[in-house]
Amino acid sequence: MKTLPQLTTAAVLALALVAPAFAADMISGDVKKVDEANAKITLHHGPAKSLGMDEAMTMVYRVKDAALLKGLKAGDKVKFEAVEDASGYTVTKIEKGK
């Protein structure tokens, strides 16, 4: 039989794994720079409530997979999802706008 502390720990870990999926919202932005070699992208975007950002800003983001950057260039309009983790902000999904 599992003890209460073990069950509590399991519940907290499960929530930590699931929470980023619920926190992600599509954010509209413009590509300022693409750095495929380092799996980074510089984006200017409006408020990103899912990341706790209430103001428009330009930021450098890591990307989960450098393949997400294929076909993107400075000036492109995009919609993206990002999460905050221990290493900073990471783009998990990005789509070129029309």
N, C-alpha and C positions, 0 to 999 in steps of 0.2 A: 504494500500500500504506500502510495506517495504521500509525503508530508506536505503541509501547507506551504512552507517556503519553496519547495521544489515546484509545486504547481504555480505559485506566484511567479517564480523566475521563468517558467515555461511560457506563461501568459504574456509577460513583459517582452520576452524575445520574439514571440509570434507577432505582437503588435508592432515592434520595431521593424520587422521585415515587411509588414503589410502597409504601414503608415505612408511611406513615400508614394505608393501607387495611388492612394486616395488624395494626397496633397498636390499631385501634378495637375496643372491646368495649362492649356495652350496659351502661349504668350506671343504677341505680335512684335516683330522687330525687323531691323535692317542689319545686314551683314556689313561690318566695317573691315574685317580682316579674317582670312582663313590661314591657319598654320597646321597643315596636314601632318608635317613631320613630327610635331609635338602634340598632336591630337587636341588642338585648342582653336577656339573661334572667338572673335571679338564681336559683340552684338550691342546695338543700341536698341533699347526697348522701353515701352511705357511701364506703368506700375505692374508689378508681378506679385499679386496678393498671396499666391501659393508659396512664395519664397519670403514673404514678409517685407516686400519692397513697395513702398507707397509712392515713390517718385520715379520719373523717367531717368534712365541712366545708361551709360555705356560701360560694359564689363567684359573681361576675358573669362570665358568658361572653358572648362575641360569638356571633352566629349567622351561618352561611354565607349564608343568605337570610332576610330578614325574614318571608317567607311562612311559614317554619317555625313562627312564633309565633302564627299565626291560630288562634283558638279556645282558646288557653291562657290560664289565669288563676291568680292566687295560690291555693294550696291544692291544685292538681291534682297527682296522682301521675303521674310520667313515667318513661320509659326513654329514654336518649339516648346518642349516640356523640359524642365530641369528640376533637380532635387538638390538639397543641401545635405552633404555628408561630412564626415570627419576631415576630409581633404579639401573642402570648399564646395563650390557649385559645379554641378555636372549636368550637361545636356544629355538627356536620355532618348529624345526623339526630336527630329527637325524635318520640316517640310517646306519646300520652296513655295512661295506665294505666287499668285497670278497677277 
